[in-house]
Each structure stands twice: as structure tokens, then as C-alpha cells.
Amino acid sequence: MVKELISRFSELMVIGLSGAFLSNAVLCRAMGLDRIKNIEEDSDEIIFCILQFACSMLTSLLFWIAKKLVYIPASLLEKAGVSEYYSRAFLWPLLIAVLTAAVFFAVFVITVKIAPYDKVTSAARQLPFAAFNTFAAGVILIGASAGYSFLETLFYVAGANLGYAVANWMLREGNRRLQNREIPAAFRGLPARLLYLSGLALAFYSLTGRSLSSLL
Amino acid sequence: MAKRDSSNDSFVSRSRLMLNAEEAQKNDFIFFNNAVLGQGLALTPVIAAATTLKNAVILAIAAVVLIIPARILGDATVGWIKTRLRIIFYAVLSALLLIPDMFFLSKWFGGSFISVGIYVPLLFVDGVVTWRASVAQREGARHVFRNAFSTAIGYASVICIIGAIREILGKGTIWGVRLFQGPLFSAASVIPGGFLVTALVAACWQSISSFFKKIIFAGGKTGG
């Protein structure tokens, strides 16, 4: 019994860690890059990460339950000429949008109640983009397409958010060093940041066991 | 006296020309304020999924269908829905539009649509669709249509250019037609290569854009 529990827990940890590092959503799937241009201007990145974690975790757990309830009559699918898998996938974005909206209001109310007074304004300003972005929706879609169980989804989303925080920290550190006058004018700003991310992505890519020779 | 008048006239007309050029540059969402290269939006589909020209075309069509109606209807909600909540409207509306969008794309492109994976469904929260949600000013129907259309065209052109470059480098083909015996640079087909190719295209865009800006503004200054 104990052995089984340990084995199950280690499986869940593998899913979580692979979400954080092996298939890091930012560096291995290019998700959540919309803030790349103004990441250093925002000093409240920790608040953003906490809000994004809360929103993606709650939405993915709700989505796990809700997607089992979506039913489309087989006759309708036959008429439209689409497979059942496709038809469900077509509805997933709408389901995620509606659930994220519900979670958005819940997180907003909780934040206003528990957050320190000086942080409430910043949290309220960041919440819309923490709830609705390609990373938050992406981890839900990945978890759903991988067919994870409820517990696996929980570990995967937690790991993916840890991966986001790591990638975000590395990007901020890189951005500070990229503000250098010696960088050619054509590469200043977005191109330099993308080149830096390319190097980081290559480093994370090597964790999957691929060698550099297979890429050249 | 007449000489001074004519020099004043030429100064005024040149200043007007410069102001017009500045205005045109501010409102240009195809090149100068390109959504991908200028504003860093929609990088997720460009880097992760635009590995071939066909994938890029699928993503471009899917996004164009979302951007234009979302921007027009989104602009109409200014004043009706609080600015902080407008992103919900944009996301739900885009997710609704995605249903017929994905249905037709899967019919037209079949297997290629599968290779784009989750990146078409993800467009409903992409910055290129939702970035105007935080803007509290109303643009007006004609203005918003023109801006939305040029944003969509700018995004579609960049994703197609990057998709074509990555297909040529990564696979040695274009739209599936073989150009070279083997891949020139296999890494172009994967994420690190996507970052690299996008960075190089952005650098080219930046130098061309600053070259044109120099011509516009230097022309105005010397003219004065």
C-alpha cells in the first residue's frame, strides 16, 4: 500500500517537474510571451505570477470536470461530418473562456478581501491579463489534450506555473543585462530578447535528450 | 518680400508634409506598428506553430477572422463595459468565433490543421486579439475597421514570411515542394530556431523601419 502510494506520488512529481522544466510552457512551447516587451517596466511580477497561478489552477480543475459534461449528439456530428474528438476541441476555447471569467470574479473578490491594502490596486490592474493569456489557457489545453486525471492536472498546472516563474525570472535578469549600448541598433529591444530566449530554449530543449548535432 | 513669402510657403507645406508622414506612420499597423515585430504580440503562434508556410496560412486565416470582428465589436462596448472587464468580452466573443473558424479550417486543411495543434484554439486569448481591451478610448467605426484590417494584414504577412523562411531552412521545401535535397538548418523547425528566426526577422524589420523613419524626418528637417 505504502509502496503504491510512493510510486503514485513519484509519478505525479514527474508530471509536475516535466511541466516545469522538460516541457516548460514558456521556453519549450513559447506561451505567455505577450508581456515580453514590457516585462521590466512592471515591478509587481510576483503578484502577477500568484494571480496567474490561482486563475490557471482553478480554471483547469473546473475545466476537467466541465469537459466531461459536454455532450454533442452523434447524429449532429455525422451531419456536420466531423469526428467527436474535433467537435469537443472546437468547444474547448468557449468553455475555457466562460470558466476563466467565473474564476476571474472569484479571484477578484478573494484578492480584495485578503490582499494588503497597498497591493490591491496593482492586483486588480494585473488580474485581467493574469487570467486571460496564452500561458493560462495553454496549460489547460495541454492538460486536457494529454488526458490527465484530476490529480495529474493539479500537479501539471502547479509545475507549469513554477516553470513560468523560473522563465520569467531568467527573462527579467536577461533584460537587465541586455540594456547595453554595445548591442547594434537593429538588435536592441525585441530582437535581443528573442535571441536570449532562443539560447535559453536551446538549453531547456537539451533536457529532452536531443543533441545539438540533430538540430544542425 | 515676395522671396520671403515663398520661403515661408515652402516651410509650411514641408511641415504639413512631415506632419502627414508622422500621422501616417502612427496609424500604420502593417509595417511601422506591426503587431508581431513592433509590439511583440502574437509571438506564441509565430514561434511555436509557424514551422511551415501552410501552418502559417492556417494561423493567419484563423487570426484574421478573429481580429476584425473582435476589434469592431470591442470598440462598440467602450463605455458600456468597464475597461478591466472588457478582456472577458473579447475572450468569450473570440472563443465563439473560433467554433466556425476551426470547423472550416479543419475541413479545408485536414491533416495540416492537426499539425498546428492547440495554437489555433489558443488565439482567443492571444495579445493580437485582446490588446485593445485595456484601451478606454473609442476609435469610431471607420477608424477601427481600418486599424483592425491593417493589424490583421500585418500579422498575416509576418507569420507567412516567418513560416516560409522556417520551412525552407528547416525542411528544404516550400508549401511541400522540395527546393533542396535536405534541410539547410534543421533547428529552424523547432522552438529555439523559431525564436532565432523571429529575432533575425525582427532585427531586419527594425533596421528597415529606422531607415525609413530617418528619411521621413531628416527630409522634413533639412527642408525646414
Interface residues (C-beta under 8 A of the other chain):
Chain A: L27 C28 R29 A30 M31 G32 L33 D34 I36 K37 A80 G81 V82 Y86 A89 F90 L91 W92 P93 L94 I96 A97 V98 T100 A101 F104 A124 R125 L127 P128 F129 A131 F132 N133 T134 A136 A137 G138 L141 I142 S145 A185 A186 F187 R188 G189 L190 P191 A192 R193 L194 L195 L197 S198 G199 A201 L202 Y205 S214 L215 L216
Chain B: L37 Q39 G40 L41 A42 L43 T44 I47 A48 R84 L85 I87 I88 Y90 A91 V92 S94 A95 L96 L98 I99 M102 F103 S106 K107 G117 I118 P121 L122 F124 V125 D126 G127 T130 W131 A133 S134 F185 S186 A187 V190 I191 P192 G193 G194 F195 L196 T198 A199 L200 A202 A203 C204 Q206 S207 S210
